[in-house]
């Protein structure tokens, strides 16, 4: 697990600026504190920060080169099937210098050209330079567990694992992308390929970008998760197959030359990972949990149940709401506005876990692969209401929209969307700040620019493009392309790498994701039961209380905290002169929202989202030193 950076001069005869790559690597020292490397080869410079996990010897340092020094590579991530790949490549005559998993990338490229990506199982972002062909290949893993940002300018292409690193190149002017800002205000994250900076992009998950002879081609997909190849089978047989695939996904992720442990929240997903890890470990698994000082959001008692059942070496941390000092640092590391409230407890969890281990397994991906969110049930309920004889659907929808209390606002909004298209209903459930709410708090210029809901238009495109055969899988298809990659995985990557911790996600294993995508929706959402097939696997391994407990997110108790502990910070930030003159939000509308929240109308998510946006302007856009280090 590392950080990568690089630069390619478009004029192939030009001398590339190695110092820019050095600055980018220096800005990402937290991603790889153990070693660093820089290689200039013709018009290309590759840089690397190393967090040593597999093969700690100097021979495994990067950038790596092939036998005749014509191809070089930097890799961020882990290749889980490197042992099998290496055996095959050695039989074909390839010679290896190290035991590193990253070195197989070089030899796969020699053997298969740009199709080498088809053979990799794992999480990665990589850059490979082929000097004889004057070809640069940038690529990102299938689900997008590892990030890669780039700027294509008139003179060169620069890229890095983090936005803060890319900014340190000084190869582009920092200007906000207002389309990305609007998307963030809706979703609490910036969806790929956009970033919050103009002329800077994310390489989408499962894509590669090739630059050859100074020509930068458009990113192209090398992999698409297939929801259009459904499999049949009895529940018992599919349960057994899932158990075997999941067990193997856990096993291959326990390969490490440094201490390894697991996150344990007490939910089904992380608990199941810990249970399977225990079956592959001769020593007690080290587990780590965080909880909150109040009882309203703490999951620690459930985590302790699993820890006791499997005799883990368990560690707990209590998060206090006094987080004003850490929020600016948190914003700087993300590099663009990111307001998922679970990011802060994840930040603390990674910081705490790093005190005991260097690698941790997590349960991320279970909700998106097996339909674990409430919004999937809500969407199905809306479809059922719409199928009722006319005029019952409209009468029911109207009744919901007229519930009188402020606390029923979400139900009223849901009623308004029942008769609307599927993508509108889904986005209404997934959005932190829906379009009408953004229009209520935007400045006049922003209201005019975004009178049409551009985020909704993009979700409409995604729904229409989905080839899933049933409604549940269509929702999962869209969620995986958006929320999973650009929210969940971004959150974990930044929080973990800020503390030099590698996080591995067995539930996002390529073979497991392919298996899950092939299941009909009824194997994921059945009746009121979410994660139907995954629960059948967990039933044999986990305490009953874990299986029957209500789903509880990992986010902050945000409404209470924004009304109490974090209220002074939000007012200081949002009512400051700089925020009032920013031109994004209407100061009067913001002040009104703060007042209504204090008087009992829950607006915590919206206030938190606005606060993070303003802090991003200050910490990343206007600061002279926006990078994290």
C-alpha positions as CSV (number, residue, x, y, z in Angstrom):
1,X,0.0,0.0,0.0
2,X,1.6,3.2,-1.1
3,X,1.2,6.5,-2.9
4,X,2.2,7.0,-6.6
5,X,2.8,10.1,-8.7
6,X,4.2,10.9,-12.1
7,X,4.6,13.2,-15.0
8,X,4.7,12.6,-18.8
9,X,6.0,15.3,-21.1
10,X,3.7,15.6,-24.1
11,X,6.6,16.7,-26.2
12,X,8.5,13.4,-26.1
13,X,11.8,15.2,-26.6
14,X,11.3,17.5,-23.7
15,X,13.0,17.1,-20.3
16,X,10.3,16.3,-17.8
17,X,10.2,18.2,-14.5
18,X,11.3,15.5,-11.9
19,X,11.1,18.1,-9.1
20,X,7.3,18.3,-9.6
21,X,7.0,14.5,-9.0
22,X,9.3,14.8,-6.0
23,X,7.0,17.5,-4.5
24,X,3.9,15.3,-5.1
25,X,5.5,12.4,-3.3
26,X,6.6,14.6,-0.4
27,X,3.0,15.8,-0.1
28,X,1.9,12.1,0.3
29,X,4.5,10.9,2.8
30,X,1.7,9.6,5.0
31,X,0.8,7.1,2.3
32,X,4.2,5.6,2.4
33,X,6.5,6.5,5.3
34,X,8.8,3.5,4.9
35,X,10.6,4.4,1.6
36,X,10.5,6.5,-1.5
37,X,11.7,6.2,-5.1
38,X,12.0,8.3,-8.2
39,X,12.8,7.3,-11.8
40,X,13.2,9.4,-14.9
41,X,13.2,7.6,-18.2
42,X,13.0,9.8,-21.3
43,X,9.9,12.0,-21.1
44,X,8.4,10.1,-18.1
45,X,9.0,10.4,-14.4
46,X,7.5,8.0,-11.9
47,X,7.5,8.5,-8.2
48,X,6.6,6.2,-5.3
49,X,6.0,6.4,-1.5
50,X,6.2,3.0,0.1
51,X,4.3,1.4,3.0
52,X,6.0,-1.9,3.3
53,X,3.5,-4.9,3.6
54,X,4.8,-7.8,1.5
55,X,8.6,-8.3,1.0
56,X,10.1,-5.7,3.3
57,X,13.6,-6.0,1.6
58,X,15.1,-3.2,-0.6
59,X,14.7,-5.4,-3.7
60,X,10.9,-4.7,-3.5
61,X,11.3,-0.9,-3.7
62,X,9.6,1.0,-6.4
63,X,9.7,2.2,-9.2
64,X,10.4,-1.4,-10.4
65,X,11.8,-2.3,-13.8
66,X,11.7,-5.4,-16.0
67,X,14.8,-7.5,-16.8
68,X,16.1,-5.2,-19.6
69,X,15.1,-2.0,-17.9
70,X,12.7,-1.0,-20.7
71,X,9.4,-1.1,-18.7
72,X,8.9,0.5,-15.3
73,X,6.0,0.6,-12.9
74,X,4.6,2.1,-9.7
75,X,1.7,0.4,-7.9
76,X,-0.5,1.5,-5.0
77,X,-2.3,-1.5,-3.6
78,X,-2.2,-5.2,-3.3
79,X,-2.4,-8.0,-6.0
80,X,-4.1,-10.8,-4.2
81,X,-3.4,-13.5,-6.8
82,X,0.2,-12.7,-7.2
83,X,1.5,-16.1,-6.1
84,X,-0.4,-17.9,-8.8
85,X,0.5,-15.3,-11.4
86,X,4.1,-15.5,-10.5
87,X,4.3,-19.3,-10.8
88,X,2.7,-19.1,-14.3
89,X,5.1,-16.3,-15.4
90,X,8.2,-18.1,-14.1
91,X,7.1,-21.1,-16.1
92,X,7.0,-18.9,-19.2
93,X,10.6,-17.8,-18.6
94,X,10.2,-14.5,-16.6
95,X,12.8,-13.7,-13.9
96,X,11.8,-12.0,-10.7
97,X,14.0,-9.8,-8.5
98,X,11.8,-9.8,-5.4
99,X,8.9,-11.5,-3.6
100,X,6.7,-8.4,-4.1
101,X,3.2,-8.7,-5.4
102,X,3.7,-5.5,-7.5
103,X,6.5,-7.1,-9.6
104,X,4.0,-9.4,-11.4
105,X,2.5,-6.3,-13.1
106,X,5.7,-5.8,-15.1
107,X,5.8,-9.4,-16.4
108,X,2.1,-9.6,-17.1
109,X,2.5,-6.5,-19.2
110,X,5.4,-8.1,-21.1
111,X,3.3,-11.2,-21.7
112,X,-0.1,-9.7,-22.5
113,X,0.4,-6.0,-23.3
114,X,-2.4,-3.6,-22.1
115,X,-4.7,-6.5,-21.5
116,X,-2.6,-7.4,-18.4
117,X,-5.2,-5.8,-16.3
118,X,-7.6,-8.7,-17.0
119,X,-5.5,-11.0,-14.9
120,X,-5.1,-8.9,-11.7
121,X,-7.2,-9.7,-8.7
122,X,-7.0,-7.1,-6.0
123,X,-7.0,-3.4,-5.3
124,X,-4.7,-1.1,-7.1
125,X,-3.9,2.1,-8.9
126,X,-0.9,1.9,-11.1
127,X,1.3,3.7,-13.7
128,X,3.4,1.7,-16.2
129,X,5.9,3.3,-18.6
130,X,6.9,1.4,-21.7
131,X,9.9,3.3,-23.2
132,X,10.3,1.5,-26.6
133,X,6.6,2.1,-27.3
134,X,6.6,5.5,-25.7
135,X,3.4,4.4,-23.9
136,X,2.1,5.3,-20.5
137,X,-0.7,3.2,-19.0
138,X,-2.7,4.5,-16.0
139,X,-5.2,2.1,-14.4
140,X,-7.5,1.7,-11.5
141,X,-8.9,-1.6,-10.0
142,X,-12.3,-2.9,-10.9
143,X,-14.3,-1.4,-8.1
144,X,-12.1,1.6,-7.4
145,X,-10.7,0.7,-4.0
146,X,-7.5,2.8,-4.9
147,X,-7.8,6.3,-6.3
148,X,-6.0,8.0,-9.1
149,X,-6.2,11.7,-10.0
150,X,-4.8,13.4,-13.1
151,X,-4.5,16.7,-15.0
152,X,-3.9,16.7,-18.7
153,X,-2.3,20.0,-19.6
154,X,-0.9,21.3,-22.9
155,X,2.7,20.4,-22.0
156,X,2.3,17.4,-19.8
157,X,0.1,14.8,-18.0
158,X,0.5,14.7,-14.2
159,X,-1.1,12.2,-11.9
160,X,-1.1,11.2,-8.2
161,X,-2.9,9.1,-5.6
162,X,-4.3,12.1,-3.8
163,X,-5.6,15.5,-4.8
164,X,-3.2,17.1,-2.3
165,X,-0.3,15.5,-4.0
166,X,-1.5,16.6,-7.4
167,X,-1.9,20.2,-6.2
168,X,1.8,20.1,-5.0
169,X,2.9,19.6,-8.6
170,X,1.9,23.3,-9.3
171,X,1.0,22.3,-12.8
172,X,-2.5,23.7,-12.8
173,X,-4.4,26.7,-11.4
174,X,-6.7,26.0,-8.5
175,X,-10.2,26.9,-9.5
176,X,-13.4,25.4,-8.2
177,X,-15.5,23.3,-10.5
178,X,-19.1,24.5,-9.8
179,X,-20.7,21.5,-11.4
180,X,-18.7,19.4,-8.9
181,X,-19.7,21.7,-6.0
182,X,-23.4,21.2,-6.9
183,X,-23.0,17.5,-7.1
184,X,-21.2,17.5,-3.7
185,X,-24.0,19.6,-2.1
186,X,-26.5,16.9,-3.3
187,X,-24.5,13.8,-2.5
188,X,-21.9,14.8,0.1
189,X,-19.2,13.6,-2.3
190,X,-17.9,14.5,-5.7
191,X,-18.7,11.7,-8.3
192,X,-16.1,10.6,-10.8
193,X,-14.8,11.6,-13.2
194,X,-15.2,15.1,-11.7
195,X,-13.1,16.6,-8.9
196,X,-13.7,19.8,-7.1
197,X,-11.0,21.4,-9.2
198,X,-11.5,22.5,-12.8
199,X,-9.4,20.6,-15.3
200,X,-8.6,17.8,-12.8
201,X,-10.2,14.4,-13.1
202,X,-10.5,11.1,-11.3
203,X,-9.8,8.0,-13.3
204,X,-13.1,6.0,-13.0
205,X,-13.1,2.6,-11.4
206,X,-12.3,-0.3,-13.8
207,X,-10.8,2.1,-16.4
208,X,-7.4,2.6,-18.0
209,X,-5.9,5.7,-19.6
210,X,-3.3,5.3,-22.3
211,X,-0.9,8.0,-23.6
212,X,1.1,6.9,-26.6
213,X,3.6,9.0,-28.6
214,X,2.4,12.1,-26.8
215,X,-1.3,11.5,-27.6
216,X,-3.5,11.2,-24.5
217,X,-6.5,9.0,-25.2
218,X,-9.8,9.1,-23.4
219,X,-10.1,6.8,-20.4
220,X,-11.7,3.4,-21.4
221,X,-13.3,0.7,-19.3
222,X,-11.5,-2.6,-19.2
223,X,-14.1,-4.2,-16.8
224,X,-17.8,-3.8,-16.2
225,X,-19.7,-5.6,-13.4
226,X,-22.3,-7.7,-15.2
227,X,-25.8,-7.7,-13.8
228,X,-27.2,-9.1,-17.0
229,X,-26.1,-12.7,-16.6
230,X,-28.4,-14.1,-13.9
231,X,-27.7,-17.6,-12.4
232,X,-30.3,-20.1,-11.2
233,X,-29.9,-22.3,-8.2
234,X,-31.4,-23.6,-5.0
235,X,-30.9,-21.4,-1.9
236,X,-28.9,-24.1,-0.1
237,X,-26.5,-24.5,-3.0
238,X,-26.1,-20.8,-3.5
239,X,-25.5,-20.3,0.2
240,X,-22.7,-22.9,0.2
241,X,-21.1,-21.4,-2.9
242,X,-21.2,-17.9,-1.3
243,X,-19.6,-19.3,1.8
244,X,-16.7,-20.8,-0.2
245,X,-16.1,-17.7,-2.3
246,X,-16.2,-15.4,0.8
247,X,-13.9,-17.7,2.8
248,X,-11.4,-17.6,-0.1
249,X,-11.6,-13.8,-0.4
250,X,-10.8,-13.5,3.3
251,X,-7.9,-16.1,3.1
252,X,-6.0,-14.4,0.3
253,X,-6.2,-11.0,2.1
254,X,-4.5,-12.4,5.2
255,X,-1.1,-12.6,3.4
256,X,1.1,-10.0,5.1
257,X,4.7,-9.6,6.4
258,X,3.5,-7.1,9.0
259,X,0.9,-7.2,11.8
260,X,-2.7,-7.7,10.6
261,X,-6.1,-7.2,12.2
262,X,-9.7,-6.2,11.5
263,X,-12.3,-3.5,12.0
264,X,-15.2,-4.8,14.1
265,X,-18.4,-2.7,14.2
266,X,-20.8,-5.3,15.4
267,X,-22.7,-5.3,12.1
268,X,-23.2,-8.4,10.0
269,X,-20.4,-7.6,7.5
270,X,-17.4,-6.9,9.7
271,X,-18.5,-9.6,12.2
272,X,-18.6,-12.2,9.4
273,X,-15.1,-11.2,8.2
274,X,-13.8,-11.6,11.7
275,X,-15.4,-15.0,12.1
276,X,-13.8,-16.2,8.9
277,X,-10.5,-14.7,9.8
278,X,-10.5,-16.7,13.0
279,X,-10.7,-19.9,11.0
280,X,-7.5,-19.0,9.1
281,X,-5.5,-17.7,12.1
282,X,-3.5,-19.7,14.6
283,X,-3.4,-16.6,16.9
284,X,-6.3,-14.5,18.2
285,X,-7.4,-12.0,15.6
286,X,-6.7,-8.4,16.6
287,X,-10.0,-6.4,16.4
288,X,-10.7,-2.7,16.7
289,X,-13.9,-0.8,17.4
290,X,-14.9,2.8,18.1
291,X,-18.0,4.1,19.8
292,X,-19.6,7.3,20.9
293,X,-19.9,8.8,24.3
294,X,-23.7,8.8,24.1
295,X,-25.6,5.6,23.9
296,X,-27.7,6.7,20.9
297,X,-25.1,5.6,18.3
298,X,-22.8,3.2,20.0
299,X,-22.3,-0.3,18.6
300,X,-19.6,-1.4,21.0
301,X,-21.8,-4.0,22.9
302,X,-22.5,-5.8,19.6
303,X,-18.8,-5.7,18.6
304,X,-17.9,-7.2,22.1
305,X,-20.3,-10.1,21.5
306,X,-18.4,-11.2,18.4
307,X,-15.1,-10.5,20.0
308,X,-16.0,-12.8,22.9
309,X,-17.4,-15.6,20.6
310,X,-14.1,-15.8,18.6
311,X,-11.7,-14.9,21.4
312,X,-10.2,-11.9,19.6
313,X,-7.6,-9.6,21.0
314,X,-10.2,-6.8,21.2
315,X,-9.6,-3.0,21.5
316,X,-12.2,-0.2,22.0
317,X,-12.0,3.5,21.6
318,X,-14.7,6.1,22.6
319,X,-15.1,9.1,20.3
320,X,-16.0,12.4,22.0
321,X,-17.9,15.2,20.1
322,X,-15.1,17.8,20.7
323,X,-13.6,17.4,17.3
324,X,-13.2,21.0,16.2
325,X,-9.4,20.8,16.0
326,X,-9.4,17.7,13.8
327,X,-11.9,18.8,11.2
328,X,-9.6,21.1,9.3
329,X,-6.9,18.4,9.1
330,X,-9.6,15.9,8.0
331,X,-10.7,18.3,5.2
332,X,-7.1,18.9,4.0
333,X,-6.5,15.1,3.6
334,X,-9.6,14.6,1.5
335,X,-8.5,17.3,-0.8
336,X,-12.0,18.1,-2.0
337,X,-15.3,18.5,-0.1
338,X,-16.4,15.2,1.5
339,X,-19.2,15.3,4.0
340,X,-20.2,11.7,4.8
341,X,-20.5,11.9,8.6
342,X,-19.1,8.4,9.0
343,X,-15.8,9.7,7.7
344,X,-14.8,11.2,11.1
345,X,-15.4,8.0,13.2
346,X,-13.6,6.1,10.4
347,X,-10.7,8.5,10.7
348,X,-10.5,7.8,14.4
349,X,-10.9,4.1,13.9
350,X,-8.0,4.0,11.4
351,X,-5.8,6.2,13.7
352,X,-6.5,3.8,16.6
353,X,-6.1,0.6,14.6
354,X,-2.7,1.8,13.4
355,X,-1.4,1.7,16.9
356,X,-1.7,-2.1,16.9
357,X,-1.4,-3.3,13.3
358,X,-0.4,-2.1,9.8
359,X,-3.1,-4.0,7.8
360,X,-6.8,-4.3,8.7
361,X,-9.6,-6.2,7.0
362,X,-13.0,-4.4,6.8
363,X,-16.6,-5.4,5.9
364,X,-17.1,-2.6,3.4
365,X,-19.1,-3.6,0.3
366,X,-21.6,-5.9,1.9
367,X,-24.5,-3.4,1.7
368,X,-23.9,-2.6,-2.0
369,X,-23.3,-6.2,-3.1
370,X,-26.2,-7.7,-1.2
371,X,-28.8,-4.9,-0.8
372,X,-28.3,-3.9,2.9
373,X,-29.6,-0.3,2.8
374,X,-33.1,0.8,3.8
375,X,-33.5,2.7,0.6
376,X,-33.8,-0.6,-1.3
377,X,-36.8,-1.5,0.8
378,X,-38.2,2.0,0.4
379,X,-37.9,1.8,-3.4
380,X,-39.7,-1.5,-3.5
381,X,-42.5,-0.1,-1.3
382,X,-42.9,2.8,-3.8
383,X,-43.1,0.3,-6.7
384,X,-45.8,-1.7,-4.8
385,X,-47.8,1.4,-4.1
386,X,-47.7,2.4,-7.8
387,X,-49.1,-1.0,-8.8
388,X,-52.3,-0.5,-6.7
389,X,-55.6,0.3,-8.5
390,X,-56.1,3.9,-9.4
391,X,-56.5,6.3,-7.6
392,X,-55.1,4.6,-4.5
393,X,-51.4,5.4,-5.3
394,X,-52.1,9.1,-5.6
395,X,-54.2,9.2,-2.5
396,X,-51.6,7.4,-0.4
397,X,-48.8,9.6,-1.8
398,X,-50.9,12.7,-1.0
399,X,-51.6,11.5,2.6
400,X,-47.9,11.1,3.2
401,X,-47.1,14.6,1.9
402,X,-49.5,16.2,4.4
403,X,-48.1,14.8,7.6
404,X,-48.0,17.8,9.9
405,X,-44.9,17.5,12.2
406,X,-41.4,18.8,11.4
407,X,-40.0,15.4,12.3
408,X,-42.1,13.8,9.4
409,X,-40.2,15.8,6.8
410,X,-38.5,12.8,5.3
411,X,-41.8,10.9,5.0
412,X,-43.4,13.9,3.3
413,X,-40.5,14.1,0.8
414,X,-40.9,10.3,0.2
415,X,-44.6,10.8,-0.5
416,X,-43.8,13.5,-3.1
417,X,-41.5,11.1,-5.0
418,X,-43.7,8.0,-5.1
419,X,-45.3,8.9,-8.4
420,X,-42.1,10.1,-9.9
421,X,-39.6,8.1,-12.0
422,X,-37.4,5.5,-10.4
423,X,-34.2,7.6,-10.6
424,X,-35.9,10.5,-8.9
425,X,-37.1,8.3,-6.0
426,X,-33.7,6.7,-5.6
427,X,-31.8,10.0,-5.7
428,X,-34.3,11.5,-3.2
429,X,-33.4,8.7,-0.8
430,X,-29.7,8.9,-1.4
431,X,-29.3,12.7,-1.5
432,X,-28.3,14.6,1.6
433,X,-29.5,17.9,0.1
434,X,-32.2,17.4,-2.6
435,X,-32.5,19.8,-5.5
436,X,-35.4,21.8,-4.0
437,X,-33.4,22.3,-0.8
438,X,-30.3,23.4,-2.7
439,X,-32.4,25.9,-4.6
440,X,-33.6,27.2,-1.2
441,X,-30.0,27.9,0.1
442,X,-28.1,28.8,-3.1
443,X,-27.2,32.3,-4.1
444,X,-29.1,33.8,-7.0
445,X,-26.3,33.0,-9.5
446,X,-26.1,29.3,-8.3
447,X,-29.9,29.0,-8.6
448,X,-29.9,30.2,-12.1
449,X,-27.0,28.0,-13.1
450,X,-28.5,24.8,-11.6
451,X,-32.2,25.5,-12.2
452,X,-32.1,22.1,-13.9
453,X,-31.0,19.3,-11.6
454,X,-27.8,18.1,-13.3
455,X,-27.2,15.4,-10.7
456,X,-30.7,13.9,-11.4
457,X,-29.9,14.0,-15.1
458,X,-26.8,11.9,-14.5
459,X,-28.6,9.4,-12.4
460,X,-31.3,9.1,-15.1
461,X,-28.5,8.2,-17.5
462,X,-27.1,5.6,-15.2
463,X,-30.5,4.0,-14.6
464,X,-31.2,3.9,-18.4
465,X,-27.8,2.4,-19.1
466,X,-28.1,-0.4,-16.5
467,X,-28.6,-3.8,-18.0
468,X,-29.8,-5.4,-14.7
469,X,-32.8,-7.7,-15.1
470,X,-34.7,-6.7,-12.0
471,X,-35.3,-3.5,-10.0
472,X,-33.2,-4.5,-7.0
473,X,-30.1,-5.2,-9.1
474,X,-30.6,-2.0,-11.0
475,X,-30.4,0.0,-7.8
476,X,-27.3,-1.9,-6.8
477,X,-25.7,-1.3,-10.2
478,X,-26.1,2.4,-9.8
479,X,-25.1,2.4,-6.1
480,X,-21.9,0.5,-6.9
481,X,-20.9,2.9,-9.7
482,X,-21.5,6.0,-7.5
483,X,-21.9,5.7,-3.8
484,X,-19.6,2.7,-3.2
485,X,-16.7,3.9,-5.3
486,X,-16.9,7.7,-4.7
487,X,-18.1,7.7,-1.1
488,X,-17.4,4.5,0.8
489,X,-14.1,3.6,-0.8
490,X,-12.9,7.2,-0.9
491,X,-13.7,7.6,2.8
492,X,-11.8,4.5,3.8
493,X,-8.8,5.1,1.5
494,X,-8.1,8.7,2.8
495,X,-8.8,7.9,6.4
496,X,-6.6,4.8,6.4
497,X,-3.7,6.2,4.4
498,X,-3.6,9.4,6.4
499,X,-2.5,7.1,9.2
500,X,-0.4,4.8,7.1
501,X,-2.8,1.9,7.5
502,X,-3.7,-0.6,4.7
503,X,-7.4,-1.6,4.6
504,X,-8.4,-4.7,2.7
505,X,-12.1,-5.5,1.7
506,X,-12.9,-9.2,1.2
507,X,-16.5,-8.4,0.3
508,X,-15.2,-6.4,-2.7
509,X,-13.2,-9.3,-4.0
510,X,-13.6,-9.5,-7.8
511,X,-14.9,-13.1,-7.8
512,X,-17.3,-12.4,-4.9
513,X,-18.7,-9.2,-6.6
514,X,-19.2,-11.1,-9.9
515,X,-21.0,-13.9,-8.0
516,X,-23.2,-11.4,-6.1
517,X,-24.0,-9.5,-9.3
518,X,-25.2,-12.7,-10.9
519,X,-27.8,-13.4,-8.2
520,X,-31.4,-12.3,-8.7
521,X,-32.7,-9.5,-6.5
522,X,-34.7,-12.0,-4.5
523,X,-31.5,-13.5,-3.2
524,X,-30.6,-10.2,-1.7
525,X,-33.8,-8.5,-0.7
526,X,-36.6,-11.0,0.3
527,X,-39.6,-9.7,2.2
528,X,-38.3,-7.3,4.8
529,X,-35.0,-9.2,5.0
530,X,-32.0,-7.4,3.5
531,X,-28.8,-9.3,2.6
532,X,-30.8,-12.5,2.4
533,X,-28.2,-14.9,1.2
534,X,-25.3,-13.3,3.1
535,X,-27.4,-13.6,6.3
536,X,-27.8,-17.4,5.6
537,X,-24.0,-17.7,5.6
538,X,-23.7,-15.5,8.7
539,X,-26.4,-17.5,10.6
540,X,-24.0,-20.4,11.2
541,X,-21.2,-18.1,12.3
542,X,-22.6,-15.2,14.3
543,X,-24.6,-14.7,17.5
544,X,-28.3,-14.3,16.9
545,X,-28.4,-10.8,18.3
546,X,-26.1,-9.7,15.5
547,X,-28.4,-11.0,12.9
548,X,-31.6,-9.6,14.4
549,X,-30.4,-6.2,15.5
550,X,-31.7,-3.1,13.5
551,X,-29.2,-1.7,11.0
552,X,-27.2,1.1,12.4
553,X,-25.0,3.4,10.4
554,X,-21.4,4.4,11.3
555,X,-22.2,8.1,11.1
556,X,-22.2,10.7,13.8
557,X,-25.3,11.5,15.8
558,X,-25.2,14.6,13.6
559,X,-28.5,16.3,14.4
560,X,-27.8,16.3,18.1
561,X,-24.1,17.3,17.7
562,X,-24.8,20.1,15.2
563,X,-27.4,21.4,17.7
564,X,-25.1,21.1,20.7
565,X,-21.4,20.3,20.7
566,X,-20.6,21.4,17.1
567,X,-23.1,24.3,16.9
568,X,-20.4,27.0,17.7
569,X,-18.1,25.7,15.0
570,X,-20.9,25.6,12.4
571,X,-22.0,29.2,13.2
572,X,-18.4,30.5,13.2
573,X,-17.7,28.9,9.8
574,X,-21.0,29.6,8.0
575,X,-21.7,33.1,9.2
576,X,-18.2,34.3,8.8
577,X,-17.6,37.2,6.3
578,X,-15.7,35.0,3.9
579,X,-18.6,32.5,3.7
580,X,-21.1,35.2,3.2
581,X,-19.2,36.7,0.3
582,X,-18.4,33.3,-1.3
583,X,-21.2,33.5,-3.8
584,X,-22.3,29.9,-3.4
585,X,-24.9,30.1,-0.6
586,X,-27.5,32.7,0.4
587,X,-26.4,34.0,3.8
588,X,-30.0,34.8,4.9
589,X,-31.1,31.2,4.0
590,X,-28.1,29.7,5.8
591,X,-28.9,31.7,9.0
592,X,-32.5,30.7,8.8
593,X,-31.6,27.0,8.5
594,X,-29.3,27.2,11.5
595,X,-32.1,28.8,13.5
596,X,-34.7,26.2,12.4
597,X,-32.3,23.4,13.3
598,X,-31.9,24.8,16.8
599,X,-35.7,24.9,17.2
600,X,-36.2,21.3,16.4
601,X,-36.4,20.9,12.6
602,X,-33.6,18.4,11.9
603,X,-31.2,19.9,9.4
604,X,-27.9,18.5,10.7
605,X,-26.8,16.8,7.5
606,X,-27.4,20.0,5.4
607,X,-25.5,22.2,7.9
608,X,-22.6,19.7,8.1
609,X,-22.4,19.6,4.3
610,X,-22.3,23.4,4.0
611,X,-19.7,23.6,6.7
612,X,-17.4,21.1,5.1
613,X,-17.7,23.0,1.7
614,X,-16.7,26.3,3.3
615,X,-13.8,24.6,5.1
616,X,-12.6,23.1,1.8
617,X,-12.5,26.5,0.3
618,X,-10.3,27.7,3.1
619,X,-8.1,24.7,3.7
620,X,-7.6,23.5,0.1
621,X,-8.5,26.1,-2.4
622,X,-7.2,29.3,-0.7
623,X,-4.4,28.0,1.4
624,X,-0.8,28.2,0.1
625,X,-0.1,24.8,1.5
626,X,-3.2,22.7,0.7
627,X,-1.5,19.3,0.8
628,X,-2.0,17.2,3.8
629,X,1.5,16.9,5.0
